[in-house]
Amino acid sequence: MIFTDTHTHLYSSQFQDDRTETIQRAIDAGVSRFFIPSIDSTYTQKMYDLEQLFPDNIFLMMGLHPCYVKENYLEELAHVESELSKRKFYAIGEIGIDLFWDKTTLSIQQHAFQYQIQLAKKYKLGINIHCRDAFDETFEVLESEKASDLFGIFHCFTGDLAQAEHAISLGLKLGIGGVATFKNGKIDQFLDKIDLKHIVLETDSPYLAPIPHRGKRNESSYTVLVAQKLSEIYNLPIEEIARITTENSKAIFGI
């Protein structure tokens, strides 16, 4: 039984004291595939170092996180494109729009998002989308780039059923993590109306730890807890949740 964590920040400083042990703990729990999103150029070497630690388990994305779209964003996008030209990545991410922290950068966030979607198409890669307080703005960009070669994952999906169906219609899987276990998470109320073929598992560790670890550091071994919640929602054995969601991840990442 293989679980796949499609979104984990294992290079985070929150793992600096026990990174190897944390990854091994996840592998021992059956989580053997870790997909690592990029933040900005300052994290690139950390990602490469992580890959060297567990080369058979770590798979890297490349991209510019919307919260890091600042005055120098064109230089950061140039870095993304430079790295893409040098080596293999498995997706462009995490990219998107975040209006929770700063609404003043919306226009350059939109530009960076669209530009990176076009890079994904150029390199025939999926995208990994970050969206916070910005569903309308995110869908506006996605609709403008809607095409048969647009595909990916709507990371940490927290929208409603209509927004879930909209994302799926654009060729996206829904990344489901700890929020599905929260009493006020709401997505557990309609997930059973979404075919499991559209779902992938994630942790977003070290953030958004599932129950019973909410409020503490999240880690990739907790992917199993998310799978257990989906097993309840879909009334399927956890082995089936693991199998189907891992197959779904392969469709996006190509492995």
Phi and psi restraints in degrees (value plus and minus 20) as a CYANA .aco file:
   2 ILE   PHI    -133.6   -93.6
   2 ILE   PSI     104.7   144.7
   3 PHE   PHI    -122.0   -82.0
   3 PHE   PSI     128.2   168.2
   4 THR   PHI    -143.2  -103.2
   4 THR   PSI     103.5   143.5
   5 ASP   PHI    -114.0   -74.0
   5 ASP   PSI      85.2   125.2
   6 THR   PHI    -103.2   -63.2
   6 THR   PSI     -18.5    21.5
   7 HIS   PHI    -181.5  -141.5
   7 HIS   PSI      83.7   123.7
   8 THR   PHI    -168.2  -128.2
   8 THR   PSI     114.1   154.1
   9 HIS   PHI    -115.8   -75.8
   9 HIS   PSI      45.4    85.4
  10 LEU   PHI     -89.3   -49.3
  10 LEU   PSI     -32.7     7.3
  11 TYR   PHI    -102.3   -62.3
  11 TYR   PSI     -23.9    16.1
  12 SER   PHI     -77.7   -37.7
  12 SER   PSI     127.3   167.3
  13 SER   PHI     -82.6   -42.6
  13 SER   PSI     -39.2     0.8
  14 GLN   PHI     -87.4   -47.4
  14 GLN   PSI     -33.2     6.8
  15 PHE   PHI    -127.3   -87.3
  15 PHE   PSI     -10.6    29.4
  16 GLN   PHI     -82.2   -42.2
  16 GLN   PSI     -47.8    -7.8
  17 ASP   PHI    -109.6   -69.6
  17 ASP   PSI     -36.0     4.0
  18 ASP   PHI    -169.8  -129.8
  18 ASP   PSI      14.5    54.5
  19 ARG   PHI     -79.6   -39.6
  19 ARG   PSI     -69.9   -29.9
  20 THR   PHI     -81.8   -41.8
  20 THR   PSI     -62.8   -22.8
  21 GLU   PHI     -85.2   -45.2
  21 GLU   PSI     -57.8   -17.8
  22 THR   PHI     -84.6   -44.6
  22 THR   PSI     -63.9   -23.9
  23 ILE   PHI     -86.1   -46.1
  23 ILE   PSI     -63.4   -23.4
  24 GLN   PHI     -84.5   -44.5
  24 GLN   PSI     -56.2   -16.2
  25 ARG   PHI     -82.5   -42.5
  25 ARG   PSI     -60.0   -20.0
  26 ALA   PHI     -86.2   -46.2
  26 ALA   PSI     -64.9   -24.9
  27 ILE   PHI     -79.5   -39.5
  27 ILE   PSI     -62.3   -22.3
  28 ASP   PHI     -83.5   -43.5
  28 ASP   PSI     -46.7    -6.7
  29 ALA   PHI    -105.4   -65.4
  29 ALA   PSI     -23.7    16.3
  30 GLY   PHI      83.7   123.7
  30 GLY   PSI     -20.6    19.4
  31 VAL   PHI    -111.1   -71.1
  31 VAL   PSI      81.0   121.0
  32 SER   PHI    -134.8   -94.8
  32 SER   PSI     -18.0    22.0
  33 ARG   PHI    -148.7  -108.7
  33 ARG   PSI     101.5   141.5
  34 PHE   PHI    -144.1  -104.1
  34 PHE   PSI     101.0   141.0
  35 PHE   PHI    -125.4   -85.4
  35 PHE   PSI     106.0   146.0
  36 ILE   PHI    -130.0   -90.0
  36 ILE   PSI      93.9   133.9
  37 PRO   PHI     -97.8   -57.8
  37 PRO   PSI     132.4   172.4
  38 SER   PHI    -110.3   -70.3
  38 SER   PSI     134.2   174.2
  39 ILE   PHI    -130.5   -90.5
  39 ILE   PSI     -85.2   -45.2
  40 ASP   PHI    -178.0  -138.0
  40 ASP   PSI    -192.7  -152.7
  41 SER   PHI     -83.9   -43.9
  41 SER   PSI     -44.5    -4.5
  42 THR   PHI     -91.1   -51.1
  42 THR   PSI     -33.7     6.3
  43 TYR   PHI    -120.3   -80.3
  43 TYR   PSI     -27.2    12.8
  44 THR   PHI     -79.4   -39.4
  44 THR   PSI     -69.4   -29.4
  45 GLN   PHI     -85.0   -45.0
  45 GLN   PSI     -55.0   -15.0
  46 LYS   PHI     -81.2   -41.2
  46 LYS   PSI     -58.3   -18.3
  47 MET   PHI     -85.4   -45.4
  47 MET   PSI     -63.6   -23.6
  48 TYR   PHI     -85.7   -45.7
  48 TYR   PSI     -57.6   -17.6
  49 ASP   PHI     -84.5   -44.5
  49 ASP   PSI     -60.0   -20.0
  50 LEU   PHI     -83.1   -43.1
  50 LEU   PSI     -62.2   -22.2
  51 GLU   PHI     -81.0   -41.0
  51 GLU   PSI     -57.9   -17.9
  52 GLN   PHI     -87.3   -47.3
  52 GLN   PSI     -49.4    -9.4
  53 LEU   PHI     -85.6   -45.6
  53 LEU   PSI     -64.5   -24.5
  54 PHE   PHI    -155.8  -115.8
  54 PHE   PSI      51.1    91.1
  55 PRO   PHI     -83.8   -43.8
  55 PRO   PSI     -42.7    -2.7
  56 ASP   PHI    -106.6   -66.6
  56 ASP   PSI     -26.7    13.3
  57 ASN   PHI    -142.9  -102.9
  57 ASN   PSI     -42.8    -2.8
  58 ILE   PHI    -119.6   -79.6
  58 ILE   PSI     109.2   149.2
  59 PHE   PHI    -149.7  -109.7
  59 PHE   PSI     106.0   146.0
  60 LEU   PHI    -119.0   -79.0
  60 LEU   PSI     125.1   165.1
  61 MET   PHI    -125.7   -85.7
  61 MET   PSI     147.1   187.1
  62 MET   PHI    -155.0  -115.0
  62 MET   PSI     115.7   155.7
  63 GLY   PHI     152.9   192.9
  63 GLY   PSI     157.6   197.6
  64 LEU   PHI    -137.1   -97.1
  64 LEU   PSI      95.1   135.1
  65 HIS   PHI     -83.0   -43.0
  65 HIS   PSI     118.2   158.2
  66 PRO   PHI     -80.3   -40.3
  66 PRO   PSI     -49.8    -9.8
  67 CYS   PHI     -90.4   -50.4
  67 CYS   PSI     -33.1     6.9
  68 TYR   PHI    -128.6   -88.6
  68 TYR   PSI      -5.6    34.4
  69 VAL   PHI    -102.2   -62.2
  69 VAL   PSI      79.8   119.8
  70 LYS   PHI    -142.5  -102.5
  70 LYS   PSI    -182.5  -142.5
  71 GLU   PHI     -78.5   -38.5
  71 GLU   PSI     -48.9    -8.9
  72 ASN   PHI    -115.8   -75.8
  72 ASN   PSI       2.9    42.9
  73 TYR   PHI     -84.1   -44.1
  73 TYR   PSI     -48.3    -8.3
  74 LEU   PHI     -87.7   -47.7
  74 LEU   PSI     -56.1   -16.1
  75 GLU   PHI     -85.4   -45.4
  75 GLU   PSI     -59.6   -19.6
  76 GLU   PHI     -85.8   -45.8
  76 GLU   PSI     -59.9   -19.9
  77 LEU   PHI     -85.7   -45.7
  77 LEU   PSI     -55.6   -15.6
  78 ALA   PHI     -84.0   -44.0
  78 ALA   PSI     -57.3   -17.3
  79 HIS   PHI     -84.0   -44.0
  79 HIS   PSI     -64.3   -24.3
  80 VAL   PHI     -76.6   -36.6
  80 VAL   PSI     -69.4   -29.4
  81 GLU   PHI     -86.0   -46.0
  81 GLU   PSI     -57.4   -17.4
  82 SER   PHI     -82.0   -42.0
  82 SER   PSI     -65.8   -25.8
  83 GLU   PHI     -85.6   -45.6
  83 GLU   PSI     -58.6   -18.6
  84 LEU   PHI     -81.0   -41.0
  84 LEU   PSI     -51.7   -11.7
  85 SER   PHI     -97.6   -57.6
  85 SER   PSI     -34.1     5.9
  86 LYS   PHI    -115.7   -75.7
  86 LYS   PSI     -49.1    -9.1
  87 ARG   PHI    -178.9  -138.9
  87 ARG   PSI     157.8   197.8
  88 LYS   PHI    -103.5   -63.5
  88 LYS   PSI     111.9   151.9
  89 PHE   PHI    -146.1  -106.1
  89 PHE   PSI     145.4   185.4
  90 TYR   PHI    -129.5   -89.5
  90 TYR   PSI     -25.8    14.2
  91 ALA   PHI    -193.4  -153.4
  91 ALA   PSI     147.3   187.3
  92 ILE   PHI    -122.6   -82.6
  92 ILE   PSI      95.8   135.8
  93 GLY   PHI     157.9   197.9
  93 GLY   PSI     145.4   185.4
  94 GLU   PHI    -113.0   -73.0
  94 GLU   PSI     119.3   159.3
  95 ILE   PHI    -149.5  -109.5
  95 ILE   PSI     142.4   182.4
  96 GLY   PHI     128.3   168.3
  96 GLY   PSI    -165.2  -125.2
  97 ILE   PHI    -157.9  -117.9
  97 ILE   PSI     113.9   153.9
  98 ASP   PHI    -151.8  -111.8
  98 ASP   PSI      94.3   134.3
  99 LEU   PHI    -130.5   -90.5
  99 LEU   PSI      -7.6    32.4
 100 PHE   PHI     -92.8   -52.8
 100 PHE   PSI     -63.9   -23.9
 101 TRP   PHI    -111.0   -71.0
 101 TRP   PSI     -58.4   -18.4
 102 ASP   PHI    -173.1  -133.1
 102 ASP   PSI      89.1   129.1
 103 LYS   PHI    -104.2   -64.2
 103 LYS   PSI     -35.3     4.7
 104 THR   PHI     -92.0   -52.0
 104 THR   PSI     -37.8     2.2
 105 THR   PHI    -117.4   -77.4
 105 THR   PSI      -5.6    34.4
 106 LEU   PHI     -73.4   -33.4
 106 LEU   PSI     -67.1   -27.1
 107 SER   PHI     -84.3   -44.3
 107 SER   PSI     -60.5   -20.5
 108 ILE   PHI     -97.2   -57.2
 108 ILE   PSI     -48.1    -8.1
 109 GLN   PHI     -82.8   -42.8
 109 GLN   PSI     -63.3   -23.3
 110 GLN   PHI     -81.5   -41.5
 110 GLN   PSI     -63.7   -23.7
 111 HIS   PHI     -83.2   -43.2
 111 HIS   PSI     -65.6   -25.6
 112 ALA   PHI     -83.5   -43.5
 112 ALA   PSI     -59.3   -19.3
 113 PHE   PHI     -82.9   -42.9
 113 PHE   PSI     -71.7   -31.7
 114 GLN   PHI     -83.1   -43.1
 114 GLN   PSI     -62.0   -22.0
 115 TYR   PHI     -79.9   -39.9
 115 TYR   PSI     -61.9   -21.9
 116 GLN   PHI     -94.7   -54.7
 116 GLN   PSI     -50.1   -10.1
 117 ILE   PHI     -81.6   -41.6
 117 ILE   PSI     -61.8   -21.8
 118 GLN   PHI     -86.3   -46.3
 118 GLN   PSI     -54.7   -14.7
 119 LEU   PHI     -83.3   -43.3
 119 LEU   PSI     -61.0   -21.0
 120 ALA   PHI     -80.5   -40.5
 120 ALA   PSI     -62.4   -22.4
 121 LYS   PHI     -84.9   -44.9
 121 LYS   PSI     -60.8   -20.8
 122 LYS   PHI     -80.0   -40.0
 122 LYS   PSI     -62.4   -22.4
 123 TYR   PHI    -115.7   -75.7
 123 TYR   PSI     -13.7    26.3
 124 LYS   PHI      37.3    77.3
 124 LYS   PSI      25.0    65.0
 125 LEU   PHI    -137.0   -97.0
 125 LEU   PSI     135.9   175.9
 126 GLY   PHI     -97.3   -57.3
 126 GLY   PSI     147.1   187.1
 127 ILE   PHI    -133.3   -93.3
 127 ILE   PSI     133.8   173.8
 128 ASN   PHI    -141.9  -101.9
 128 ASN   PSI      92.1   132.1
 129 ILE   PHI    -118.8   -78.8
 129 ILE   PSI     110.5   150.5
 130 HIS   PHI    -123.5   -83.5
 130 HIS   PSI     105.6   145.6
 131 CYS   PHI    -159.8  -119.8
 131 CYS   PSI      99.7   139.7
 132 ARG   PHI    -157.1  -117.1
 132 ARG   PSI     101.7   141.7
 133 ASP   PHI      34.3    74.3
 133 ASP   PSI      15.9    55.9
 134 ALA   PHI    -173.3  -133.3
 134 ALA   PSI      16.2    56.2
 135 PHE   PHI     -80.9   -40.9
 135 PHE   PSI     -66.8   -26.8
 136 ASP   PHI     -81.9   -41.9
 136 ASP   PSI     -64.1   -24.1
 137 GLU   PHI     -87.7   -47.7
 137 GLU   PSI     -57.8   -17.8
 138 THR   PHI     -86.9   -46.9
 138 THR   PSI     -66.1   -26.1
 139 PHE   PHI     -85.7   -45.7
 139 PHE   PSI     -51.3   -11.3
 140 GLU   PHI     -80.8   -40.8
 140 GLU   PSI     -65.7   -25.7
 141 VAL   PHI     -87.4   -47.4
 141 VAL   PSI     -63.9   -23.9
 142 LEU   PHI     -81.3   -41.3
 142 LEU   PSI     -61.0   -21.0
 143 GLU   PHI     -83.0   -43.0
 143 GLU   PSI     -56.3   -16.3
 144 SER   PHI     -88.9   -48.9
 144 SER   PSI     -42.0    -2.0
 145 GLU   PHI    -129.7   -89.7
 145 GLU   PSI     -10.9    29.1
 146 LYS   PHI     -77.1   -37.1
 146 LYS   PSI     106.8   146.8
 147 ALA   PHI    -188.7  -148.7
 147 ALA   PSI     148.8   188.8
 148 SER   PHI     -86.8   -46.8
 148 SER   PSI     -41.7    -1.7
 149 ASP   PHI    -118.6   -78.6
 149 ASP   PSI      -5.9    34.1
 150 LEU   PHI    -117.7   -77.7
 150 LEU   PSI     100.5   140.5
 151 PHE   PHI    -176.9  -136.9
 151 PHE   PSI     145.0   185.0
 152 GLY   PHI     137.4   177.4
 152 GLY   PSI    -172.2  -132.2
 153 ILE   PHI    -150.0  -110.0
 153 ILE   PSI     112.3   152.3
 154 PHE   PHI    -108.3   -68.3
 154 PHE   PSI      71.3   111.3
 155 HIS   PHI     -81.7   -41.7
 155 HIS   PSI     122.5   162.5
 156 CYS   PHI      28.4    68.4
 156 CYS   PSI      34.3    74.3
 157 PHE   PHI     -85.8   -45.8
 157 PHE   PSI     106.6   146.6
 158 THR   PHI    -151.3  -111.3
 158 THR   PSI      -2.5    37.5
 159 GLY   PHI    -103.5   -63.5
 159 GLY   PSI    -188.6  -148.6
 160 ASP   PHI    -117.6   -77.6
 160 ASP   PSI    -196.9  -156.9
 161 LEU   PHI     -82.2   -42.2
 161 LEU   PSI     -63.1   -23.1
 162 ALA   PHI     -82.6   -42.6
 162 ALA   PSI     -61.3   -21.3
 163 GLN   PHI     -88.5   -48.5
 163 GLN   PSI     -54.7   -14.7
 164 ALA   PHI     -82.9   -42.9
 164 ALA   PSI     -65.3   -25.3
 165 GLU   PHI     -86.3   -46.3
 165 GLU   PSI     -55.0   -15.0
 166 HIS   PHI     -83.4   -43.4
 166 HIS   PSI     -66.1   -26.1
 167 ALA   PHI     -80.5   -40.5
 167 ALA   PSI     -65.0   -25.0
 168 ILE   PHI     -82.2   -42.2
 168 ILE   PSI     -58.3   -18.3
 169 SER   PHI     -84.7   -44.7
 169 SER   PSI     -39.5     0.5
 170 LEU   PHI    -114.0   -74.0
 170 LEU   PSI     -12.8    27.2
 171 GLY   PHI      71.3   111.3
 171 GLY   PSI       0.0    40.0
 172 LEU   PHI    -127.8   -87.8
 172 LEU   PSI     122.9   162.9
 173 LYS   PHI    -106.6   -66.6
 173 LYS   PSI     140.7   180.7
 174 LEU   PHI    -122.3   -82.3
 174 LEU   PSI     103.6   143.6
 175 GLY   PHI    -104.1   -64.1
 175 GLY   PSI      95.5   135.5
 176 ILE   PHI    -132.3   -92.3
 176 ILE   PSI     106.5   146.5
 177 GLY   PHI    -152.3  -112.3
 177 GLY   PSI    -164.3  -124.3
 178 GLY   PHI     -79.4   -39.4
 178 GLY   PSI     -47.3    -7.3
 179 VAL   PHI     -76.8   -36.8
 179 VAL   PSI     -50.4   -10.4
 180 ALA   PHI     -84.3   -44.3
 180 ALA   PSI     -39.4     0.6
 181 THR   PHI    -115.0   -75.0
 181 THR   PSI     -28.2    11.8
 182 PHE   PHI     -97.4   -57.4
 182 PHE   PSI     124.3   164.3
 183 LYS   PHI     -83.5   -43.5
 183 LYS   PSI     -52.8   -12.8
 184 ASN   PHI    -123.9   -83.9
 184 ASN   PSI      -3.9    36.1
 185 GLY   PHI     -91.6   -51.6
 185 GLY   PSI     -48.4    -8.4
 186 LYS   PHI      52.2    92.2
 186 LYS   PSI     -53.4   -13.4
 187 ILE   PHI     -86.0   -46.0
 187 ILE   PSI     -44.3    -4.3
 188 ASP   PHI     -85.2   -45.2
 188 ASP   PSI     -37.1     2.9
 189 GLN   PHI     -97.1   -57.1
 189 GLN   PSI     -38.8     1.2
 190 PHE   PHI    -149.8  -109.8
 190 PHE   PSI     -23.0    17.0
 191 LEU   PHI     -77.7   -37.7
 191 LEU   PSI     -52.7   -12.7
 192 ASP   PHI     -86.2   -46.2
 192 ASP   PSI     -31.9     8.1
 193 LYS   PHI    -107.2   -67.2
 193 LYS   PSI     -27.4    12.6
 194 ILE   PHI    -121.6   -81.6
 194 ILE   PSI     105.2   145.2
 195 ASP   PHI     -78.0   -38.0
 195 ASP   PSI     115.6   155.6
 196 LEU   PHI     -80.3   -40.3
 196 LEU   PSI     -38.4     1.6
 197 LYS   PHI     -86.2   -46.2
 197 LYS   PSI     -31.7     8.3
 198 HIS   PHI    -122.0   -82.0
 198 HIS   PSI     -11.1    28.9
 199 ILE   PHI    -135.3   -95.3
 199 ILE   PSI     117.7   157.7
 200 VAL   PHI    -147.0  -107.0
 200 VAL   PSI     136.7   176.7
 201 LEU   PHI    -112.7   -72.7
 201 LEU   PSI     130.4   170.4
 202 GLU   PHI    -177.1  -137.1
 202 GLU   PSI     144.9   184.9
 203 THR   PHI    -134.5   -94.5
 203 THR   PSI     -54.3   -14.3
 204 ASP   PHI      39.9    79.9
 204 ASP   PSI       6.0    46.0
 205 SER   PHI     -80.3   -40.3
 205 SER   PSI     121.5   161.5
 206 PRO   PHI    -110.3   -70.3
 206 PRO   PSI      -5.1    34.9
 207 TYR   PHI    -119.4   -79.4
 207 TYR   PSI     142.0   182.0
 208 LEU   PHI      36.2    76.2
 208 LEU   PSI      29.4    69.4
 209 ALA   PHI     -82.2   -42.2
 209 ALA   PSI     119.6   159.6
 210 PRO   PHI     -93.9   -53.9
 210 PRO   PSI     142.6   182.6
 211 ILE   PHI     -78.0   -38.0
 211 ILE   PSI     115.5   155.5
 212 PRO   PHI    -116.4   -76.4
 212 PRO   PSI      -1.2    38.8
 213 HIS   PHI    -125.9   -85.9
 213 HIS   PSI      -8.4    31.6
 214 ARG   PHI     -74.6   -34.6
 214 ARG   PSI     115.3   155.3
 215 GLY   PHI      71.7   111.7
 215 GLY   PSI     -29.9    10.1
 216 LYS   PHI    -126.5   -86.5
 216 LYS   PSI     158.1   198.1
 217 ARG   PHI     -85.5   -45.5
 217 ARG   PSI     110.1   150.1
 218 ASN   PHI    -104.7   -64.7
 218 ASN   PSI     136.9   176.9
 219 GLU   PHI    -170.9  -130.9
 219 GLU   PSI     142.3   182.3
 220 SER   PHI     -85.2   -45.2
 220 SER   PSI     -45.1    -5.1
 221 SER   PHI     -82.3   -42.3
 221 SER   PSI     -42.1    -2.1
 222 TYR   PHI     -95.9   -55.9
 222 TYR   PSI     -23.2    16.8
 223 THR   PHI     -72.7   -32.7
 223 THR   PSI     -55.3   -15.3
 224 VAL   PHI     -83.5   -43.5
 224 VAL   PSI     -55.5   -15.5
 225 LEU   PHI     -86.9   -46.9
 225 LEU   PSI     -57.8   -17.8
 226 VAL   PHI     -85.0   -45.0
 226 VAL   PSI     -62.6   -22.6
 227 ALA   PHI     -82.3   -42.3
 227 ALA   PSI     -57.8   -17.8
 228 GLN   PHI     -83.4   -43.4
 228 GLN   PSI     -59.6   -19.6
 229 LYS   PHI     -84.3   -44.3
 229 LYS   PSI     -61.5   -21.5
 230 LEU   PHI     -87.7   -47.7
 230 LEU   PSI     -52.2   -12.2
 231 SER   PHI     -79.8   -39.8
 231 SER   PSI     -59.0   -19.0
 232 GLU   PHI     -90.3   -50.3
 232 GLU   PSI     -64.7   -24.7
 233 ILE   PHI     -83.8   -43.8
 233 ILE   PSI     -63.1   -23.1
 234 TYR   PHI    -113.3   -73.3
 234 TYR   PSI     -24.8    15.2
 235 ASN   PHI      33.8    73.8
 235 ASN   PSI      29.2    69.2
 236 LEU   PHI    -148.9  -108.9
 236 LEU   PSI     132.3   172.3
 237 PRO   PHI     -80.7   -40.7
 237 PRO   PSI     126.9   166.9
 238 ILE   PHI     -81.0   -41.0
 238 ILE   PSI     -48.1    -8.1
 239 GLU   PHI     -81.5   -41.5
 239 GLU   PSI     -56.5   -16.5
 240 GLU   PHI     -91.4   -51.4
 240 GLU   PSI     -59.0   -19.0
 241 ILE   PHI     -79.9   -39.9
 241 ILE   PSI     -65.8   -25.8
 242 ALA   PHI     -81.5   -41.5
 242 ALA   PSI     -66.3   -26.3
 243 ARG   PHI     -84.8   -44.8
 243 ARG   PSI     -69.5   -29.5
 244 ILE   PHI     -88.8   -48.8
 244 ILE   PSI     -64.0   -24.0
 245 THR   PHI     -88.9   -48.9
 245 THR   PSI     -52.9   -12.9
 246 THR   PHI     -88.7   -48.7
 246 THR   PSI     -60.3   -20.3
 247 GLU   PHI     -81.9   -41.9
 247 GLU   PSI     -59.5   -19.5
 248 ASN   PHI     -82.2   -42.2
 248 ASN   PSI     -59.5   -19.5
 249 SER   PHI     -85.6   -45.6
 249 SER   PSI     -55.6   -15.6
 250 LYS   PHI     -83.5   -43.5
 250 LYS   PSI     -54.6   -14.6
 251 ALA   PHI     -84.6   -44.6
 251 ALA   PSI     -50.5   -10.5
 252 ILE   PHI    -106.6   -66.6
 252 ILE   PSI     -67.0   -27.0
 253 PHE   PHI    -112.1   -72.1
 253 PHE   PSI     -30.7     9.3
 254 GLY   PHI      62.6   102.6
 254 GLY   PSI     -11.2    28.8
